[in-house]
């Protein structure tokens, strides 16, 4: 009988200012989750979403 395995890793994504998820790290995380879940059929959990940098103009 094959037993399931669980993996944990960090995914770092660089987003240009003109891309949809630039102001929304949760949107980027949801896109990654959707790809792994819907395209590949993996059960995924997202946690600890954070921006690694905060440019002064990030809310404009």
N, CA, C and O of each residue as an XYZ file, in Angstrom:
240
protein
N       0.842     -1.181      0.000
C       0.000      0.000      0.000
C       0.892      1.252      0.000
O       1.799      1.368      0.824
N       0.636      2.170     -0.911
C       1.389      3.416     -0.990
C       0.802      4.436     -0.029
O      -0.412      4.630      0.025
N       1.681      5.087      0.730
C       1.264      6.090      1.703
C       1.491      7.481      1.116
O       2.503      7.724      0.459
N       0.550      8.389      1.355
C       0.696      9.766      0.885
C       1.892     10.431      1.545
O       2.282     10.069      2.655
N       2.468     11.397      0.860
C       3.565     12.187      1.412
C       3.144     13.642      1.433
O       2.345     14.070      0.599
N       3.666     14.399      2.364
C       3.386     15.822      2.474
C       4.685     16.590      2.311
O       5.703     16.231      2.902
N       4.651     17.648      1.510
C       5.815     18.493      1.265
C       5.500     19.917      1.694
O       4.363     20.373      1.565
N       6.494     20.611      2.197
C       6.352     22.017      2.560
C       7.487     22.780      1.892
O       8.647     22.383      1.994
N       7.156     23.887      1.203
C       8.184     24.684      0.559
C       7.721     26.121      0.447
O       6.531     26.416      0.549
N       8.672     27.007      0.236
C       8.365     28.419      0.015
C       8.325     28.671     -1.486
O       9.116     28.117     -2.250
N       7.406     29.501     -1.880
C       7.291     29.897     -3.275
C       7.431     31.413     -3.313
O       6.606     32.127     -2.743
N       8.448     31.899     -3.965
C       8.678     33.339     -4.064
C       8.307     33.771     -5.474
O       8.807     33.214     -6.451
N       7.432     34.763     -5.579
C       6.919     35.219     -6.867
C       7.229     36.705     -7.014
O       6.957     37.491     -6.106
N       7.794     37.089     -8.148
C       8.044     38.494     -8.447
C       6.950     38.984     -9.381
O       6.686     38.373    -10.416
N       6.317     40.085     -9.013
C       5.170     40.608     -9.758
C       5.469     42.028    -10.215
O       5.800     42.887     -9.397
N       5.357     42.280    -11.503
C       5.583     43.614    -12.056
C       4.414     44.539    -11.711
O       3.292     44.068    -11.521
N       4.661     45.837    -11.628
C       3.605     46.785    -11.254
C       2.368     46.746    -12.148
O       1.273     47.082    -11.696
N       2.522     46.345    -13.395
C       1.371     46.328    -14.305
C       0.605     45.006    -14.280
O      -0.350     44.838    -15.038
N       1.003     44.069    -13.426
C       0.308     42.782    -13.351
C      -0.786     42.812    -12.292
O      -0.706     43.562    -11.319
N      -1.797     41.996    -12.492
C      -3.007     42.012    -11.672
C      -2.750     41.852    -10.176
O      -3.401     42.527     -9.379
N      -1.848     41.006     -9.777
C      -1.636     40.721     -8.369
C      -0.631     41.617     -7.665
O      -0.264     41.340     -6.523
N      -0.174     42.687     -8.316
C       0.869     43.531     -7.750
C       0.521     44.051     -6.354
O       1.384     44.074     -5.476
N      -0.706     44.460     -6.141
C      -1.143     45.015     -4.855
C      -1.801     43.969     -3.961
O      -2.270     44.305     -2.873
N      -1.846     42.715     -4.391
C      -2.628     41.719     -3.664
C      -1.890     40.383     -3.569
O      -2.068     39.518     -4.427
N      -1.060     40.204     -2.531
C      -0.328     38.941     -2.409
C      -1.239     37.727     -2.257
O      -0.859     36.617     -2.631
N      -2.442     37.927     -1.711
C      -3.381     36.803     -1.601
C      -3.842     36.345     -2.973
O      -4.067     35.153     -3.178
N      -3.988     37.265     -3.915
C      -4.391     36.894     -5.270
C      -3.320     36.002     -5.895
O      -3.638     35.010     -6.551
N      -2.048     36.360     -5.690
C      -0.944     35.557     -6.220
C      -0.945     34.169     -5.577
O      -0.774     33.162     -6.264
N      -1.137     34.121     -4.252
C      -1.184     32.831     -3.548
C      -2.347     31.986     -4.059
O      -2.204     30.777     -4.242
N      -3.504     32.622     -4.290
C      -4.660     31.891     -4.819
C      -4.375     31.347     -6.218
O      -4.812     30.247     -6.557
N      -3.649     32.108     -7.024
C      -3.302     31.642     -8.370
C      -2.415     30.400     -8.294
O      -2.616     29.445     -9.044
N      -1.435     30.412     -7.390
C      -0.567     29.247     -7.224
C      -1.363     28.061     -6.685
O      -1.208     26.933     -7.153
N      -2.209     28.328     -5.704
C      -3.051     27.269     -5.130
C      -3.936     26.668     -6.216
O      -4.046     25.446     -6.326
N      -4.570     27.527     -7.021
C      -5.463     27.058     -8.078
C      -4.752     26.183     -9.091
O      -5.300     25.180     -9.548
N      -3.540     26.561     -9.439
C      -2.777     25.762    -10.393
C      -2.474     24.375     -9.834
O      -2.696     23.368    -10.507
N      -1.973     24.323     -8.613
C      -1.642     23.030     -8.013
C      -2.883     22.179     -7.741
O      -2.849     20.957     -7.883
N      -3.964     22.825     -7.353
C      -5.188     22.092     -7.016
C      -5.971     21.682     -8.258
O      -6.319     20.512     -8.423
N      -6.243     22.646     -9.126
C      -7.120     22.387    -10.270
C      -6.400     21.731    -11.446
O      -6.977     20.882    -12.125
N      -5.158     22.111    -11.691
C      -4.421     21.549    -12.821
C      -3.787     20.196    -12.489
O      -3.740     19.300    -13.332
N      -3.300     20.058    -11.251
C      -2.549     18.865    -10.892
C      -3.260     17.966     -9.887
O      -2.849     16.823     -9.685
N      -4.322     18.465     -9.253
C      -5.097     17.645     -8.327
C      -4.483     17.462     -6.957
O      -4.820     16.511     -6.251
N      -3.573     18.371     -6.560
C      -2.949     18.266     -5.238
C      -3.775     19.012     -4.193
O      -4.322     20.078     -4.474
N      -3.864     18.455     -3.001
C      -4.495     19.150     -1.879
C      -3.467     20.124     -1.317
O      -2.370     19.712     -0.940
N      -3.806     21.406     -1.255
C      -2.855     22.433     -0.828
C      -3.437     23.292      0.286
O      -4.646     23.510      0.355
N      -2.570     23.768      1.140
C      -2.930     24.695      2.206
C      -2.025     25.909      2.064
O      -0.810     25.769      1.930
N      -2.614     27.098      2.092
C      -1.848     28.334      2.016
C      -1.812     28.954      3.401
O      -2.835     29.023      4.084
N      -0.631     29.407      3.817
C      -0.519     30.102      5.098
C       0.638     31.081      5.039
O       1.518     30.970      4.186
N       0.630     32.031      5.943
C       1.713     33.002      6.108
C       2.023     33.760      4.816
O       3.178     33.822      4.395
N       1.008     34.331      4.195
C       1.202     35.131      2.985
C       1.772     36.482      3.411
O       1.230     37.130      4.306
N       2.855     36.903      2.777
C       3.448     38.194      3.128
C       4.163     38.797      1.935
O       4.660     38.088      1.059
N       4.205     40.113      1.920
C       5.000     40.823      0.925
C       6.409     40.944      1.479
O       6.580     41.320      2.638
N       7.418     40.635      0.683
C       8.793     40.724      1.136
C       9.356     42.129      1.027
O      10.342     42.462      1.684
N       8.739     42.941      0.210
C       9.126     44.330      0.117
C       7.869     45.173     -0.020
O       6.837     44.686     -0.484
N       7.948     46.398      0.369
C       6.804     47.304      0.292
C       7.251     48.616     -0.324
O       7.606     49.552      0.392
N       7.234     48.689     -1.666
C       7.632     49.938     -2.286
C       6.718     51.078     -1.853
O       5.533     50.870     -1.593
N       7.276     52.278     -1.779
C       6.519     53.449     -1.321
C       5.267     53.668     -2.157
O       4.263     54.167     -1.648
N       5.313     53.305     -3.425
C       4.163     53.533     -4.313
C       3.253     52.310     -4.418
O       2.427     52.257     -5.329
N       3.367     51.327     -3.527
C       2.612     50.077     -3.680
C       1.114     50.255     -3.518
O       0.363     49.381     -3.951
N       0.647     51.318     -2.930
C      -0.793     51.538     -2.747
C      -1.354     52.598     -3.675
O      -2.498     53.020     -3.507
N      -0.576     53.034     -4.645
C      -1.075     54.068     -5.556
C      -1.622     53.460     -6.800
O      -2.088     54.178     -7.685
